[in-house]
C-alpha cells in the first residue's frame, strides 16, 4: 500500500513538473496562486463570485444587498415552476457570462468542471442538508451535440453527481426535436416552442426520488420547468431542484 501511495505521489509530482496545473479560465500556472488541477485560481474565483449573494429560492435570481432569500422575487412572482429551488453562481453577466461562454466551447470541459466545483462549494451546506437521490442534466437535441466533445450541462451534472456521490442518469430525458431559443420568445410562444420537445425514456426509477436537474444557464425557466414537470408527473419524482451555473435575466 505504501509503495503504491509513494508511486502515485511521485507520478503526480512528475506530471505537475511536465504539465503544471493551471487555472482553466486565466491559464496561470499554479505557483503562488492556490490553484488545483480542476479548480480556479483565487483571483478568478473572486472575480466570478466576489461574495455569496442572497438568491431567490424560486428562480435563483440574485437579490439586492438588503434582501433576504424568499420563495419568489420580482423576476418570478408571476411564474409557477414545477421545480422547487434553484442554485446558481450569480447573474449571467460580466466576467461570469464570459467564463460560461468559454466553458460552453469545444475546449471548455475543464472550465465547466471548475465552475461546477465552485457552484457546489458555494452552496454545499444548503445542498448537502437535503441532498438529492440522483442527478439529471437538461438534455439537448442530438444535432446540437454534433462536433462538440462535451456539453456544458452534462459535464456540470457529471461533476456535481461526483461531488454529491449520487448517480447520474444519462439518456433518461430525451429532447426529441430542436427548438428556438426561449429567451427570444414571448410567454405564449415559449409554451408552444417546448410543447412535445421532451420525453422520458423510462419512468420506473424515479418514483419518490428527489432529483437535481442541472443546466448551464437558466434564463426564462421554461425549459427547466418543462423537464421538471415530466420528471414529476410522468416519472414519479417527489421533488426537483435546479443547479444552474448562472441565472440569465433579460435578453442574452
Secondary structure, DSSP 4 states (H G I P E B T S, - for coil): -HHHHHHHHHHHHHHHHHS--B-TTT-PBSSSS---TTS--HHHHHHH-SSPPPB-TTT-PBPPTTPPP-S--TTTTT---SS-EEE-SSBS-HHHHHHHHHHTSTT-HHHHHHHHHHHHHHHHHHHHHT--SEEEEPP--GGGGTT-S--HHHHHHHHHHHHHT-EE--SSEEE-S----GGGS-HHHHHHHHTT-EEES--TT-TT-EEEEEEEEESSSHHHHHHHHHHHHTT--SEEEEEEEEE--S--
